[in-house]
Amino acid sequence: MKKFDYVIVLGNAPGKAGRISRILVNRMNVALRLYKKGMAKRLLLSGGIRNPSDPVPEAVRMERYLVRKGVKRDDIVKETRSTMTLGNAYFTKKLLGDIRGLRIAVVTSEFHVKRSRFIFSRVFGTKITFIPSKTPPRLLPGLAKLEGLALDETRLSFRKFRKNAFDGQLIGLIHGVEAKLGLLKK
């Protein structure tokens, strides 16, 4: 069985009163299983503040959950700046630095794998393994439809990028989306 240097867990917006969503619990449980089987040396938790009235980053909530489940704090790395999948990829890559030779997996929901793979492959520039978590069946049809629309928009955005200005253009896109959603950090 394949072992990974890092298993990246993508965040998901918290529910009411800052509670961890079922979708995120499922993602974390997949990563937890990999960790407990010795298939993940470190877990990289990616997610920032999605709601300005809730100051706790998703990665911090994930860390609390996983530590309670037996993950050593020293085996956790947190990325707390991202508010969407583009940011997950960009800020995680910045945090990791040179990834040559690293075995990396990304855990996200089954409906989210296709767009995540598209984004991470362009930002990381290398092949990454994606491991899907289950989505509550009642949520899957609506989320799959929204995700298809988001993938189309993401593809259009990336077509406009120039190789020599990729980093700056990606940050511009991230800030543009955050501003539209009212998430831009001042």
C-alpha positions, 0 to 999 in steps of 0.5 A, spaced: 500 500 500 502 507 498 505 511 503 504 519 503 509 524 506 503 529 506 495 527 506 492 534 505 485 535 507 481 540 504 476 544 509 469 545 508 465 551 511 462 550 518 455 549 519 451 553 524 454 556 530 461 554 527 460 546 528 464 542 523 460 539 517 458 532 516 462 533 509 468 535 513 468 530 518 467 524 513 474 528 509 477 528 516 475 520 518 478 518 511 485 522 513 485 519 520 484 512 517 490 513 513 494 516 518 492 510 523 494 505 518 501 508 517 500 511 510 500 518 512 506 521 515 503 528 516 496 531 515 496 538 512 490 541 514 487 546 509 482 551 511 482 559 513 476 563 516 470 562 511 465 567 515 468 573 518 463 573 524 467 566 526 474 567 527 476 560 528 480 557 521 477 551 519 484 548 519 484 549 527 477 546 527 480 540 524 486 539 528 482 539 534 478 534 532 484 529 529 488 530 536 482 528 540 482 522 535 489 520 536 493 524 531 499 527 534 500 535 534 507 534 531 504 530 525 499 536 523 501 542 519 496 547 518 494 552 512 489 557 515 489 562 509 485 559 504 477 560 503 476 556 497 479 550 493 484 555 489 487 558 495 487 551 498 492 549 492 496 555 492 497 556 500 499 549 501 504 549 495 507 555 498 507 552 505 510 546 502 515 549 498 519 544 494 515 538 493 520 534 488 520 527 491 514 528 496 508 523 495 502 527 496 495 525 497 489 530 497 483 528 501 476 531 499 469 529 497 467 525 492 463 530 488 469 535 489 475 531 486 475 533 479 475 540 480 480 539 486 485 535 481 484 540 475 486 546 480 492 542 484 495 539 478 496 546 475 498 549 481 503 543 484 505 542 477 506 534 479 501 528 479 498 528 486 493 522 488 486 524 490 482 520 495 475 521 495 470 521 502 463 519 501 458 525 501 451 524 505 447 522 499 441 527 500 446 532 499 450 529 493 445 531 487 445 538 488 453 539 490 455 535 484 451 540 480 454 546 483 461 543 482 460 542 475 458 549 474 464 551 478 469 546 474 467 550 468 468 557 471 475 554 473 477 552 467 475 558 463 479 562 468 485 558 468 485 559 460 487 566 461 493 565 465 500 566 462 505 562 464 510 567 466 505 571 471 501 565 473 503 566 481 500 573 480 494 571 476 492 566 481 493 570 487 489 576 483 483 570 482 483 568 489 482 575 491 477 577 486 473 571 488 474 572 496 471 580 494 465 577 491 464 573 497 465 578 502 471 574 505 477 578 502 482 580 508 483 587 510 
